[in-house]
């Protein structure tokens, strides 16, 4: 009996921890995307040769973050429609 309780406890704690880690990563991704988008808009308003290089670097960072954001949105919509 005690091994069943221990296994059930471990399973529930592991699943809660996984959900919390996923939510934290999603939050970090969204905040990073927002910060990079704001920074890019500031750089677009400015002019200069070195700033163009920074804009290109931000574009490289923004694309995968935007794809991750899209994936988060799709998963949340599927979760919402599934319940």
PDB file of N, CA, C and O in Angstrom:
ATOM      1  N   UNK A   1       0.815  -1.194   0.000  1.00  0.00           N
ATOM      2  CA  UNK A   1       0.000   0.000   0.000  1.00  0.00           C
ATOM      3  C   UNK A   1       0.857   1.256   0.000  1.00  0.00           C
ATOM      4  O   UNK A   1       0.544   2.221  -0.697  1.00  0.00           O
ATOM      5  N   UNK A   2       1.916   1.252   0.763  1.00  0.00           N
ATOM      6  CA  UNK A   2       2.745   2.449   0.843  1.00  0.00           C
ATOM      7  C   UNK A   2       3.451   2.731  -0.477  1.00  0.00           C
ATOM      8  O   UNK A   2       3.697   3.890  -0.808  1.00  0.00           O
ATOM      9  N   UNK A   3       3.778   1.690  -1.232  1.00  0.00           N
ATOM     10  CA  UNK A   3       4.421   1.931  -2.525  1.00  0.00           C
ATOM     11  C   UNK A   3       3.440   2.551  -3.514  1.00  0.00           C
ATOM     12  O   UNK A   3       3.856   3.333  -4.369  1.00  0.00           O
ATOM     13  N   UNK A   4       2.165   2.229  -3.427  1.00  0.00           N
ATOM     14  CA  UNK A   4       1.158   2.834  -4.286  1.00  0.00           C
ATOM     15  C   UNK A   4       0.999   4.312  -3.956  1.00  0.00           C
ATOM     16  O   UNK A   4       0.919   5.147  -4.858  1.00  0.00           O
ATOM     17  N   UNK A   5       0.955   4.633  -2.687  1.00  0.00           N
ATOM     18  CA  UNK A   5       0.827   6.028  -2.280  1.00  0.00           C
ATOM     19  C   UNK A   5       2.065   6.808  -2.720  1.00  0.00           C
ATOM     20  O   UNK A   5       1.950   7.933  -3.207  1.00  0.00           O
ATOM     21  N   UNK A   6       3.220   6.229  -2.553  1.00  0.00           N
ATOM     22  CA  UNK A   6       4.445   6.898  -2.951  1.00  0.00           C
ATOM     23  C   UNK A   6       4.475   7.120  -4.457  1.00  0.00           C
ATOM     24  O   UNK A   6       4.845   8.200  -4.917  1.00  0.00           O
ATOM     25  N   UNK A   7       4.090   6.110  -5.225  1.00  0.00           N
ATOM     26  CA  UNK A   7       4.066   6.249  -6.681  1.00  0.00           C
ATOM     27  C   UNK A   7       3.048   7.296  -7.109  1.00  0.00           C
ATOM     28  O   UNK A   7       3.335   8.106  -7.991  1.00  0.00           O
ATOM     29  N   UNK A   8       1.871   7.298  -6.506  1.00  0.00           N
ATOM     30  CA  UNK A   8       0.853   8.293  -6.847  1.00  0.00           C
ATOM     31  C   UNK A   8       1.313   9.690  -6.479  1.00  0.00           C
ATOM     32  O   UNK A   8       1.083  10.642  -7.225  1.00  0.00           O
ATOM     33  N   UNK A   9       1.952   9.813  -5.345  1.00  0.00           N
ATOM     34  CA  UNK A   9       2.458  11.115  -4.913  1.00  0.00           C
ATOM     35  C   UNK A   9       3.531  11.627  -5.860  1.00  0.00           C
ATOM     36  O   UNK A   9       3.525  12.794  -6.252  1.00  0.00           O
ATOM     37  N   UNK A  10       4.440  10.755  -6.219  1.00  0.00           N
ATOM     38  CA  UNK A  10       5.513  11.148  -7.138  1.00  0.00           C
ATOM     39  C   UNK A  10       4.944  11.548  -8.489  1.00  0.00           C
ATOM     40  O   UNK A  10       5.393  12.528  -9.083  1.00  0.00           O
ATOM     41  N   UNK A  11       3.971  10.807  -8.976  1.00  0.00           N
ATOM     42  CA  UNK A  11       3.355  11.118 -10.270  1.00  0.00           C
ATOM     43  C   UNK A  11       2.659  12.476 -10.238  1.00  0.00           C
ATOM     44  O   UNK A  11       2.807  13.270 -11.168  1.00  0.00           O
ATOM     45  N   UNK A  12       1.905  12.749  -9.179  1.00  0.00           N
ATOM     46  CA  UNK A  12       1.190  14.025  -9.114  1.00  0.00           C
ATOM     47  C   UNK A  12       2.143  15.200  -8.945  1.00  0.00           C
ATOM     48  O   UNK A  12       1.934  16.257  -9.540  1.00  0.00           O
ATOM     49  N   UNK A  13       3.179  15.029  -8.147  1.00  0.00           N
ATOM     50  CA  UNK A  13       4.148  16.100  -7.957  1.00  0.00           C
ATOM     51  C   UNK A  13       4.904  16.365  -9.255  1.00  0.00           C
ATOM     52  O   UNK A  13       5.158  17.519  -9.602  1.00  0.00           O
ATOM     53  N   UNK A  14       5.259  15.312  -9.964  1.00  0.00           N
ATOM     54  CA  UNK A  14       5.982  15.464 -11.225  1.00  0.00           C
ATOM     55  C   UNK A  14       5.128  16.179 -12.258  1.00  0.00           C
ATOM     56  O   UNK A  14       5.627  17.045 -12.976  1.00  0.00           O
ATOM     57  N   UNK A  15       3.851  15.831 -12.345  1.00  0.00           N
ATOM     58  CA  UNK A  15       2.991  16.473 -13.343  1.00  0.00           C
ATOM     59  C   UNK A  15       2.755  17.937 -13.006  1.00  0.00           C
ATOM     60  O   UNK A  15       2.714  18.776 -13.906  1.00  0.00           O
ATOM     61  N   UNK A  16       2.598  18.255 -11.733  1.00  0.00           N
ATOM     62  CA  UNK A  16       2.412  19.654 -11.331  1.00  0.00           C
ATOM     63  C   UNK A  16       3.682  20.450 -11.622  1.00  0.00           C
ATOM     64  O   UNK A  16       3.614  21.583 -12.097  1.00  0.00           O
ATOM     65  N   UNK A  17       4.820  19.862 -11.341  1.00  0.00           N
ATOM     66  CA  UNK A  17       6.094  20.536 -11.605  1.00  0.00           C
ATOM     67  C   UNK A  17       6.278  20.772 -13.093  1.00  0.00           C
ATOM     68  O   UNK A  17       6.740  21.841 -13.493  1.00  0.00           O
ATOM     69  N   UNK A  18       5.928  19.800 -13.919  1.00  0.00           N
ATOM     70  CA  UNK A  18       6.063  19.950 -15.370  1.00  0.00           C
ATOM     71  C   UNK A  18       5.179  21.066 -15.899  1.00  0.00           C
ATOM     72  O   UNK A  18       5.599  21.836 -16.763  1.00  0.00           O
ATOM     73  N   UNK A  19       3.971  21.160 -15.393  1.00  0.00           N
ATOM     74  CA  UNK A  19       3.055  22.219 -15.818  1.00  0.00           C
ATOM     75  C   UNK A  19       3.594  23.581 -15.395  1.00  0.00           C
ATOM     76  O   UNK A  19       3.525  24.542 -16.161  1.00  0.00           O
ATOM     77  N   UNK A  20       4.130  23.669 -14.183  1.00  0.00           N
ATOM     78  CA  UNK A  20       4.680  24.937 -13.703  1.00  0.00           C
ATOM     79  C   UNK A  20       5.892  25.355 -14.517  1.00  0.00           C
ATOM     80  O   UNK A  20       6.048  26.537 -14.827  1.00  0.00           O
ATOM     81  N   UNK A  21       6.749  24.411 -14.867  1.00  0.00           N
ATOM     82  CA  UNK A  21       7.923  24.727 -15.676  1.00  0.00           C
ATOM     83  C   UNK A  21       7.497  25.178 -17.070  1.00  0.00           C
ATOM     84  O   UNK A  21       8.057  26.132 -17.608  1.00  0.00           O
ATOM     85  N   UNK A  22       6.520  24.507 -17.656  1.00  0.00           N
ATOM     86  CA  UNK A  22       6.037  24.891 -18.981  1.00  0.00           C
ATOM     87  C   UNK A  22       5.425  26.288 -18.959  1.00  0.00           C
ATOM     88  O   UNK A  22       5.650  27.079 -19.875  1.00  0.00           O
ATOM     89  N   UNK A  23       4.665  26.589 -17.932  1.00  0.00           N
ATOM     90  CA  UNK A  23       4.052  27.920 -17.823  1.00  0.00           C
ATOM     91  C   UNK A  23       5.124  28.993 -17.645  1.00  0.00           C
ATOM     92  O   UNK A  23       5.019  30.081 -18.211  1.00  0.00           O
ATOM     93  N   UNK A  24       6.146  28.688 -16.864  1.00  0.00           N
ATOM     94  CA  UNK A  24       7.236  29.648 -16.648  1.00  0.00           C
ATOM     95  C   UNK A  24       7.996  29.903 -17.948  1.00  0.00           C
ATOM     96  O   UNK A  24       8.330  31.045 -18.262  1.00  0.00           O
ATOM     97  N   UNK A  25       8.266  28.847 -18.696  1.00  0.00           N
ATOM     98  CA  UNK A  25       8.965  29.010 -19.970  1.00  0.00           C
ATOM     99  C   UNK A  25       8.127  29.803 -20.963  1.00  0.00           C
ATOM    100  O   UNK A  25       8.657  30.621 -21.714  1.00  0.00           O
ATOM    101  N   UNK A  26       6.833  29.564 -20.967  1.00  0.00           N
ATOM    102  CA  UNK A  26       5.946  30.314 -21.861  1.00  0.00           C
ATOM    103  C   UNK A  26       5.958  31.795 -21.494  1.00  0.00           C
ATOM    104  O   UNK A  26       5.977  32.655 -22.374  1.00  0.00           O
ATOM    105  N   UNK A  27       5.946  32.087 -20.211  1.00  0.00           N
ATOM    106  CA  UNK A  27       5.979  33.478 -19.772  1.00  0.00           C
ATOM    107  C   UNK A  27       7.289  34.149 -20.165  1.00  0.00           C
ATOM    108  O   UNK A  27       7.290  35.288 -20.632  1.00  0.00           O
ATOM    109  N   UNK A  28       8.400  33.446 -19.979  1.00  0.00           N
ATOM    110  CA  UNK A  28       9.705  33.988 -20.370  1.00  0.00           C
ATOM    111  C   UNK A  28       9.747  34.242 -21.871  1.00  0.00           C
ATOM    112  O   UNK A  28      10.251  35.277 -22.306  1.00  0.00           O
ATOM    113  N   UNK A  29       9.228  33.319 -22.663  1.00  0.00           N
ATOM    114  CA  UNK A  29       9.210  33.478 -24.118  1.00  0.00           C
ATOM    115  C   UNK A  29       8.398  34.709 -24.518  1.00  0.00           C
ATOM    116  O   UNK A  29       8.839  35.491 -25.360  1.00  0.00           O
ATOM    117  N   UNK A  30       7.238  34.885 -23.936  1.00  0.00           N
ATOM    118  CA  UNK A  30       6.374  36.006 -24.301  1.00  0.00           C
ATOM    119  C   UNK A  30       7.005  37.336 -23.894  1.00  0.00           C
ATOM    120  O   UNK A  30       6.966  38.301 -24.657  1.00  0.00           O
ATOM    121  N   UNK A  31       7.581  37.388 -22.705  1.00  0.00           N
ATOM    122  CA  UNK A  31       8.222  38.626 -22.257  1.00  0.00           C
ATOM    123  C   UNK A  31       9.421  38.963 -23.142  1.00  0.00           C
ATOM    124  O   UNK A  31       9.609  40.120 -23.519  1.00  0.00           O
ATOM    125  N   UNK A  32      10.228  37.964 -23.473  1.00  0.00           N
ATOM    126  CA  UNK A  32      11.384  38.194 -24.343  1.00  0.00           C
ATOM    127  C   UNK A  32      10.925  38.680 -25.717  1.00  0.00           C
ATOM    128  O   UNK A  32      11.516  39.604 -26.276  1.00  0.00           O
ATOM    129  N   UNK A  33       9.883  38.068 -26.258  1.00  0.00           N
ATOM    130  CA  UNK A  33       9.361  38.499 -27.561  1.00  0.00           C
ATOM    131  C   UNK A  33       8.897  39.950 -27.511  1.00  0.00           C
ATOM    132  O   UNK A  33       9.205  40.732 -28.411  1.00  0.00           O
ATOM    133  N   UNK A  34       8.165  40.310 -26.473  1.00  0.00           N
ATOM    134  CA  UNK A  34       7.697  41.687 -26.350  1.00  0.00           C
ATOM    135  C   UNK A  34       8.859  42.674 -26.232  1.00  0.00           C
ATOM    136  O   UNK A  34       8.849  43.730 -26.865  1.00  0.00           O
ATOM    137  N   UNK A  35       9.852  42.330 -25.424  1.00  0.00           N
ATOM    138  CA  UNK A  35      11.009  43.212 -25.271  1.00  0.00           C
ATOM    139  C   UNK A  35      11.766  43.380 -26.588  1.00  0.00           C
ATOM    140  O   UNK A  35      12.161  44.492 -26.942  1.00  0.00           O
ATOM    141  N   UNK A  36      11.966  42.292 -27.303  1.00  0.00           N
ATOM    142  CA  UNK A  36      12.677  42.365 -28.584  1.00  0.00           C
ATOM    143  C   UNK A  36      11.887  43.161 -29.619  1.00  0.00           C
ATOM    144  O   UNK A  36      12.467  43.916 -30.398  1.00  0.00           O
ATOM    145  N   UNK A  37      10.560  42.993 -29.628  1.00  0.00           N
ATOM    146  CA  UNK A  37       9.741  43.752 -30.574  1.00  0.00           C
ATOM    147  C   UNK A  37       9.775  45.247 -30.272  1.00  0.00           C
ATOM    148  O   UNK A  37       9.841  46.067 -31.188  1.00  0.00           O
ATOM    149  N   UNK A  38       9.729  45.600 -28.993  1.00  0.00           N
ATOM    150  CA  UNK A  38       9.811  47.011 -28.613  1.00  0.00           C
ATOM    151  C   UNK A  38      11.176  47.571 -28.989  1.00  0.00           C
ATOM    152  O   UNK A  38      11.273  48.670 -29.534  1.00  0.00           O
ATOM    153  N   UNK A  39      12.231  46.815 -28.698  1.00  0.00           N
ATOM    154  CA  UNK A  39      13.580  47.270 -29.036  1.00  0.00           C
ATOM    155  C   UNK A  39      13.736  47.447 -30.545  1.00  0.00           C
ATOM    156  O   UNK A  39      14.362  48.404 -31.000  1.00  0.00           O
ATOM    157  N   UNK A  40      13.167  46.525 -31.318  1.00  0.00           N
ATOM    158  CA  UNK A  40      13.263  46.630 -32.772  1.00  0.00           C
ATOM    159  C   UNK A  40      12.553  47.884 -33.275  1.00  0.00           C
ATOM    160  O   UNK A  40      13.063  48.571 -34.160  1.00  0.00           O
ATOM    161  N   UNK A  41      11.393  48.182 -32.723  1.00  0.00           N
ATOM    162  CA  UNK A  41      10.674  49.382 -33.145  1.00  0.00           C
ATOM    163  C   UNK A  41      11.444  50.645 -32.786  1.00  0.00           C
ATOM    164  O   UNK A  41      11.420  51.618 -33.540  1.00  0.00           O
ATOM    165  N   UNK A  42      12.116  50.642 -31.664  1.00  0.00           N
ATOM    166  CA  UNK A  42      12.948  51.793 -31.297  1.00  0.00           C
ATOM    167  C   UNK A  42      14.081  51.947 -32.293  1.00  0.00           C
ATOM    168  O   UNK A  42      14.399  53.062 -32.706  1.00  0.00           O
ATOM    169  N   UNK A  43      14.700  50.824 -32.688  1.00  0.00           N
ATOM    170  CA  UNK A  43      15.796  50.883 -33.646  1.00  0.00           C
ATOM    171  C   UNK A  43      15.330  51.288 -35.040  1.00  0.00           C
ATOM    172  O   UNK A  43      16.064  51.951 -35.773  1.00  0.00           O
ATOM    173  N   UNK A  44      14.112  50.894 -35.407  1.00  0.00           N
ATOM    174  CA  UNK A  44      13.574  51.280 -36.718  1.00  0.00           C
ATOM    175  C   UNK A  44      13.385  52.790 -36.770  1.00  0.00           C
ATOM    176  O   UNK A  44      13.594  53.405 -37.816  1.00  0.00           O
ATOM    177  N   UNK A  45      12.995  53.389 -35.657  1.00  0.00           N
ATOM    178  CA  UNK A  45      12.790  54.833 -35.624  1.00  0.00           C
ATOM    179  C   UNK A  45      14.111  55.596 -35.671  1.00  0.00           C
ATOM    180  O   UNK A  45      14.141  56.769 -36.044  1.00  0.00           O
ATOM    181  N   UNK A  46      15.193  54.935 -35.295  1.00  0.00           N
ATOM    182  CA  UNK A  46      16.513  55.581 -35.306  1.00  0.00           C
ATOM    183  C   UNK A  46      17.188  55.331 -36.649  1.00  0.00           C
ATOM    184  O   UNK A  46      16.732  54.511 -37.446  1.00  0.00           O
ATOM    185  N   UNK A  47      18.266  56.042 -36.881  1.00  0.00           N
ATOM    186  CA  UNK A  47      19.007  55.821 -38.116  1.00  0.00           C
ATOM    187  C   UNK A  47      20.479  55.617 -37.779  1.00  0.00           C
ATOM    188  O   UNK A  47      20.966  56.080 -36.748  1.00  0.00           O
ATOM    189  N   UNK A  48      21.169  54.922 -38.661  1.00  0.00           N
ATOM    190  CA  UNK A  48      22.591  54.688 -38.461  1.00  0.00           C
ATOM    191  C   UNK A  48      22.995  53.321 -38.976  1.00  0.00           C
ATOM    192  O   UNK A  48      22.185  52.395 -39.012  1.00  0.00           O
ATOM    193  N   UNK A  49      24.245  53.202 -39.372  1.00  0.00           N
ATOM    194  CA  UNK A  49      24.736  51.955 -39.935  1.00  0.00           C
ATOM    195  C   UNK A  49      24.814  50.823 -38.918  1.00  0.00           C
ATOM    196  O   UNK A  49      24.441  49.685 -39.205  1.00  0.00           O
ATOM    197  N   UNK A  50      25.298  51.149 -37.740  1.00  0.00           N
ATOM    198  CA  UNK A  50      25.411  50.103 -36.712  1.00  0.00           C
ATOM    199  C   UNK A  50      24.036  49.657 -36.225  1.00  0.00           C
ATOM    200  O   UNK A  50      23.851  48.503 -35.840  1.00  0.00           O
ATOM    201  N   UNK A  51      23.082  50.572 -36.243  1.00  0.00           N
ATOM    202  CA  UNK A  51      21.738  50.213 -35.793  1.00  0.00           C
ATOM    203  C   UNK A  51      21.073  49.227 -36.749  1.00  0.00           C
ATOM    204  O   UNK A  51      20.258  48.406 -36.329  1.00  0.00           O
ATOM    205  N   UNK A  52      21.418  49.307 -38.024  1.00  0.00           N
ATOM    206  CA  UNK A  52      20.875  48.360 -39.000  1.00  0.00           C
ATOM    207  C   UNK A  52      21.333  46.942 -38.671  1.00  0.00           C
ATOM    208  O   UNK A  52      20.569  45.988 -38.818  1.00  0.00           O
ATOM    209  N   UNK A  53      22.558  46.810 -38.233  1.00  0.00           N
ATOM    210  CA  UNK A  53      23.060  45.486 -37.841  1.00  0.00           C
ATOM    211  C   UNK A  53      22.311  44.972 -36.616  1.00  0.00           C
ATOM    212  O   UNK A  53      22.006  43.782 -36.528  1.00  0.00           O
ATOM    213  N   UNK A  54      22.020  45.849 -35.687  1.00  0.00           N
ATOM    214  CA  UNK A  54      21.247  45.440 -34.512  1.00  0.00           C
ATOM    215  C   UNK A  54      19.826  45.028 -34.899  1.00  0.00           C
ATOM    216  O   UNK A  54      19.282  44.073 -34.345  1.00  0.00           O
ATOM    217  N   UNK A  55      19.230  45.745 -35.844  1.00  0.00           N
ATOM    218  CA  UNK A  55      17.880  45.372 -36.294  1.00  0.00           C
ATOM    219  C   UNK A  55      17.874  43.983 -36.898  1.00  0.00           C
ATOM    220  O   UNK A  55      16.967  43.191 -36.642  1.00  0.00           O
ATOM    221  N   UNK A  56      18.889  43.686 -37.705  1.00  0.00           N
ATOM    222  CA  UNK A  56      18.974  42.351 -38.313  1.00  0.00           C
ATOM    223  C   UNK A  56      19.160  41.276 -37.242  1.00  0.00           C
ATOM    224  O   UNK A  56      18.576  40.196 -37.331  1.00  0.00           O
ATOM    225  N   UNK A  57      19.969  41.574 -36.241  1.00  0.00           N
ATOM    226  CA  UNK A  57      20.179  40.614 -35.149  1.00  0.00           C
ATOM    227  C   UNK A  57      18.883  40.388 -34.373  1.00  0.00           C
ATOM    228  O   UNK A  57      18.577  39.261 -33.984  1.00  0.00           O
ATOM    229  N   UNK A  58      18.133  41.448 -34.151  1.00  0.00           N
ATOM    230  CA  UNK A  58      16.851  41.294 -33.457  1.00  0.00           C
ATOM    231  C   UNK A  58      15.862  40.507 -34.301  1.00  0.00           C
ATOM    232  O   UNK A  58      15.075  39.726 -33.765  1.00  0.00           O
ATOM    233  N   UNK A  59      15.891  40.701 -35.610  1.00  0.00           N
ATOM    234  CA  UNK A  59      15.016  39.917 -36.490  1.00  0.00           C
ATOM    235  C   UNK A  59      15.312  38.427 -36.360  1.00  0.00           C
ATOM    236  O   UNK A  59      14.403  37.598 -36.344  1.00  0.00           O
ATOM    237  N   UNK A  60      16.594  38.104 -36.268  1.00  0.00           N
ATOM    238  CA  UNK A  60      16.982  36.697 -36.115  1.00  0.00           C
ATOM    239  C   UNK A  60      16.460  36.140 -34.793  1.00  0.00           C
ATOM    240  O   UNK A  60      16.080  34.971 -34.726  1.00  0.00           O
ATOM    241  N   UNK A  61      16.437  36.947 -33.759  1.00  0.00           N
ATOM    242  CA  UNK A  61      15.942  36.495 -32.459  1.00  0.00           C
ATOM    243  C   UNK A  61      14.417  36.470 -32.403  1.00  0.00           C
ATOM    244  O   UNK A  61      13.832  35.628 -31.722  1.00  0.00           O
ATOM    245  N   UNK A  62      13.781  37.386 -33.114  1.00  0.00           N
ATOM    246  CA  UNK A  62      12.325  37.512 -33.043  1.00  0.00           C
ATOM    247  C   UNK A  62      11.618  36.362 -33.745  1.00  0.00           C
ATOM    248  O   UNK A  62      10.581  35.899 -33.269  1.00  0.00           O
ATOM    249  N   UNK A  63      12.145  35.898 -34.850  1.00  0.00           N
ATOM    250  CA  UNK A  63      11.460  34.865 -35.642  1.00  0.00           C
ATOM    251  C   UNK A  63      11.199  33.588 -34.834  1.00  0.00           C
ATOM    252  O   UNK A  63      10.052  33.142 -34.802  1.00  0.00           O
ATOM    253  N   UNK A  64      12.187  32.979 -34.184  1.00  0.00           N
ATOM    254  CA  UNK A  64      11.867  31.767 -33.420  1.00  0.00           C
ATOM    255  C   UNK A  64      10.974  32.046 -32.214  1.00  0.00           C
ATOM    256  O   UNK A  64      10.162  31.202 -31.837  1.00  0.00           O
ATOM    257  N   UNK A  65      11.118  33.225 -31.607  1.00  0.00           N
ATOM    258  CA  UNK A  65      10.235  33.559 -30.492  1.00  0.00           C
ATOM    259  C   UNK A  65       8.798  33.718 -30.968  1.00  0.00           C
ATOM    260  O   UNK A  65       7.866  33.312 -30.274  1.00  0.00           O
ATOM    261  N   UNK A  66       8.613  34.301 -32.136  1.00  0.00           N
ATOM    262  CA  UNK A  66       7.265  34.439 -32.691  1.00  0.00           C
ATOM    263  C   UNK A  66       6.669  33.076 -33.031  1.00  0.00           C
ATOM    264  O   UNK A  66       5.473  32.849 -32.846  1.00  0.00           O
ATOM    265  N   UNK A  67       7.505  32.176 -33.527  1.00  0.00           N
ATOM    266  CA  UNK A  67       7.022  30.818 -33.813  1.00  0.00           C
ATOM    267  C   UNK A  67       6.632  30.112 -32.513  1.00  0.00           C
ATOM    268  O   UNK A  67       5.619  29.413 -32.469  1.00  0.00           O
ATOM    269  N   UNK A  68       7.418  30.288 -31.471  1.00  0.00           N
ATOM    270  CA  UNK A  68       7.079  29.709 -30.176  1.00  0.00           C
ATOM    271  C   UNK A  68       5.792  30.285 -29.627  1.00  0.00           C
ATOM    272  O   UNK A  68       4.976  29.558 -29.059  1.00  0.00           O
ATOM    273  N   UNK A  69       5.602  31.589 -29.790  1.00  0.00           N
ATOM    274  CA  UNK A  69       4.369  32.228 -29.358  1.00  0.00           C
ATOM    275  C   UNK A  69       3.168  31.660 -30.116  1.00  0.00           C
ATOM    276  O   UNK A  69       2.118  31.397 -29.530  1.00  0.00           O
ATOM    277  N   UNK A  70       3.338  31.476 -31.414  1.00  0.00           N
ATOM    278  CA  UNK A  70       2.260  30.874 -32.209  1.00  0.00           C
ATOM    279  C   UNK A  70       1.914  29.481 -31.731  1.00  0.00           C
ATOM    280  O   UNK A  70       0.742  29.110 -31.673  1.00  0.00           O
ATOM    281  N   UNK A  71       2.931  28.710 -31.387  1.00  0.00           N
ATOM    282  CA  UNK A  71       2.699  27.364 -30.866  1.00  0.00           C
ATOM    283  C   UNK A  71       1.955  27.411 -29.538  1.00  0.00           C
ATOM    284  O   UNK A  71       1.057  26.603 -29.302  1.00  0.00           O
ATOM    285  N   UNK A  72       2.318  28.346 -28.674  1.00  0.00           N
ATOM    286  CA  UNK A  72       1.629  28.496 -27.393  1.00  0.00           C
ATOM    287  C   UNK A  72       0.163  28.824 -27.622  1.00  0.00           C
ATOM    288  O   UNK A  72      -0.715  28.262 -26.966  1.00  0.00           O
ATOM    289  N   UNK A  73      -0.101  29.728 -28.544  1.00  0.00           N
ATOM    290  CA  UNK A  73      -1.490  30.112 -28.832  1.00  0.00           C
ATOM    291  C   UNK A  73      -2.284  28.914 -29.345  1.00  0.00           C
ATOM    292  O   UNK A  73      -3.413  28.685 -28.913  1.00  0.00           O
ATOM    293  N   UNK A  74      -1.695  28.152 -30.266  1.00  0.00           N
ATOM    294  CA  UNK A  74      -2.387  26.983 -30.815  1.00  0.00           C
ATOM    295  C   UNK A  74      -2.685  25.962 -29.720  1.00  0.00           C
ATOM    296  O   UNK A  74      -3.791  25.423 -29.660  1.00  0.00           O
ATOM    297  N   UNK A  75      -1.717  25.697 -28.864  1.00  0.00           N
ATOM    298  CA  UNK A  75      -1.914  24.719 -27.787  1.00  0.00           C
ATOM    299  C   UNK A  75      -2.993  25.195 -26.820  1.00  0.00           C
ATOM    300  O   UNK A  75      -3.827  24.399 -26.389  1.00  0.00           O
ATOM    301  N   UNK A  76      -2.990  26.475 -26.473  1.00  0.00           N
ATOM    302  CA  UNK A  76      -4.010  27.007 -25.556  1.00  0.00           C
ATOM    303  C   UNK A  76      -5.397  26.955 -26.181  1.00  0.00           C
ATOM    304  O   UNK A  76      -6.373  26.665 -25.489  1.00  0.00           O
ATOM    305  N   UNK A  77      -5.500  27.232 -27.475  1.00  0.00           N
ATOM    306  CA  UNK A  77      -6.803  27.159 -28.145  1.00  0.00           C
ATOM    307  C   UNK A  77      -7.297  25.718 -28.167  1.00  0.00           C
ATOM    308  O   UNK A  77      -8.475  25.461 -27.916  1.00  0.00           O
ATOM    309  N   UNK A  78      -6.404  24.777 -28.465  1.00  0.00           N
ATOM    310  CA  UNK A  78      -6.793  23.365 -28.479  1.00  0.00           C
ATOM    311  C   UNK A  78      -7.208  22.908 -27.090  1.00  0.00           C
ATOM    312  O   UNK A  78      -8.182  22.168 -26.953  1.00  0.00           O
ATOM    313  N   UNK A  79      -6.481  23.337 -26.045  1.00  0.00           N
ATOM    314  CA  UNK A  79      -6.858  22.989 -24.676  1.00  0.00           C
ATOM    315  C   UNK A  79      -8.229  23.553 -24.330  1.00  0.00           C
ATOM    316  O   UNK A  79      -9.039  22.879 -23.694  1.00  0.00           O
ATOM    317  N   UNK A  80      -8.489  24.794 -24.752  1.00  0.00           N
ATOM    318  CA  UNK A  80      -9.760  25.420 -24.449  1.00  0.00           C
ATOM    319  C   UNK A  80     -10.911  24.735 -25.170  1.00  0.00           C
ATOM    320  O   UNK A  80     -11.970  24.521 -24.580  1.00  0.00           O
ATOM    321  N   UNK A  81     -10.717  24.391 -26.426  1.00  0.00           N
ATOM    322  CA  UNK A  81     -11.776  23.718 -27.189  1.00  0.00           C
ATOM    323  C   UNK A  81     -11.975  22.279 -26.744  1.00  0.00           C
ATOM    324  O   UNK A  81     -13.059  21.718 -26.900  1.00  0.00           O
ATOM    325  N   UNK A  82     -10.936  21.691 -26.196  1.00  0.00           N
ATOM    326  CA  UNK A  82     -11.025  20.299 -25.756  1.00  0.00           C
ATOM    327  C   UNK A  82     -11.781  20.102 -24.462  1.00  0.00           C
ATOM    328  O   UNK A  82     -12.247  19.001 -24.169  1.00  0.00           O
ATOM    329  N   UNK A  83     -11.907  21.178 -23.678  1.00  0.00           N
ATOM    330  CA  UNK A  83     -12.592  21.029 -22.386  1.00  0.00           C
ATOM    331  C   UNK A  83     -14.010  21.363 -22.518  1.00  0.00           C
ATOM    332  O   UNK A  83     -14.753  21.297 -21.539  1.00  0.00           O
TER     333      UNK A  83
END
